[in-house]
Amino acid sequence: MANTPSAEKRIRRNARRAAVNKARKSRIRTFVKKVESAIASGARADALKALAAAQPELMRGVSKGVLHKNTAARKISRLTKRIAALPDA
């Protein structure tokens, strides 16, 4: 338990930030899942649109400190590679 007012304030602040970061990570995961479902269905055009929407979300997570830069780059790279492997339709 916190013994000082500043420690109590820090606990409140950490709880607020954790909630914001959790929501941000959940939003990012949702965007990535949309890309993966489009890839699974084989719809290349839909997958490209979904990736175009997911990419800024991933990079926003990086700028906000929720994701590491290399993690976002790796996810984008792997999704792009999977989309490139889809047949043209």
C-alpha positions in Angstrom: 0.0 0.0 0.0 1.2 3.5 -0.8 2.5 5.5 2.1 2.8 9.0 0.5 0.4 11.2 -1.4 2.7 11.1 -4.5 2.7 7.3 -4.4 -1.1 7.2 -4.2 -1.3 9.6 -7.1 1.1 7.4 -9.1 -1.1 4.4 -8.5 -4.1 6.3 -9.8 -2.1 7.5 -12.8 -0.8 4.0 -13.6 -4.3 2.6 -13.5 -5.6 5.2 -16.0 -2.6 4.7 -18.3 -3.0 0.9 -18.2 -6.7 1.2 -19.2 -5.7 3.5 -22.2 -2.9 1.2 -23.3 -5.1 -1.9 -23.0 -7.7 -0.3 -25.2 -5.1 0.7 -27.7 -3.6 -2.8 -27.9 -7.0 -4.3 -28.3 -7.8 -1.9 -31.2 -4.5 -2.8 -32.9 -5.2 -6.6 -32.5 -8.7 -6.0 -34.0 -7.2 -4.3 -37.1 -4.6 -7.1 -37.5 -7.3 -9.8 -37.2 -9.2 -8.1 -40.0 -6.2 -8.4 -42.3 -5.7 -12.0 -41.3 -9.3 -12.9 -41.9 -9.1 -11.3 -45.4 -6.0 -13.3 -46.1 -7.7 -16.5 -45.0 -10.7 -15.8 -47.2 -8.3 -15.3 -50.1 -9.6 -11.8 -51.0 -6.4 -9.9 -52.0 -8.1 -6.5 -52.5 -9.8 -6.7 -49.1 -6.6 -7.8 -47.5 -4.7 -4.8 -49.0 -7.4 -2.4 -47.8 -7.3 -3.9 -44.3 -3.5 -3.7 -44.2 -3.7 -0.1 -45.3 -5.9 0.5 -42.3 -3.9 -1.6 -39.9 -0.5 -0.1 -40.7 -1.2 3.4 -39.2 -2.7 1.8 -36.1 0.4 -0.3 -35.6 2.7 2.7 -36.0 0.5 4.8 -33.7 1.0 2.1 -31.1 4.7 2.5 -31.6 4.6 6.2 -31.2 2.5 5.9 -28.0 4.9 3.4 -26.5 2.5 0.4 -26.5 4.5 -1.6 -29.1 8.2 -1.8 -29.9 9.2 -0.4 -33.3 10.6 -3.7 -34.5 7.5 -5.6 -33.3 5.2 -3.4 -35.5 7.7 -3.6 -38.4 7.8 -7.4 -38.1 4.0 -7.7 -38.1 3.6 -5.4 -41.1 6.3 -7.3 -43.0 4.8 -10.7 -42.3 1.3 -9.6 -43.3 2.6 -8.0 -46.4 4.4 -11.1 -47.4 1.3 -13.2 -46.8 -0.8 -10.9 -49.0 1.9 -10.9 -51.7 1.6 -14.7 -51.8 -2.1 -14.6 -52.5 -3.2 -15.1 -56.2 -4.3 -12.1 -58.1 -8.1 -12.0 -58.5 
